[in-house]
């Protein structure tokens, strides 16, 4: 699976996804920090990647264009260590959902 991690999530999340056997990029890897969501969307579309974000704007973009899958991490503020531990636990469920055709996954 290929992931594009948004700026509102830490760079180590992309690195964790790589360690777990996936292709993953943080938007900083593309020099897209501080850019508009539409440009991040386009990059994910080009890569055929799944956007991972805490930004609900990607949910709205997904409602108009379902060509990019979105994992919306809607858990409020969480310490980086706890976020990484949580993501490692839930990743198999996310992969299963994406593999079964789901294109919008909300983590609460």
Secondary structure, 3 states (H helix, E strand, C coil): CEEEECCCCCHHHHHHHHHCCCEEEEHHHHCCCCCCHHHHHHHHHHHCCEEEECCCHHHHHHHHCCCCCEEEECCCCCCHHHHHHHHHHHHHHHHHHHHCCCCEEEEC
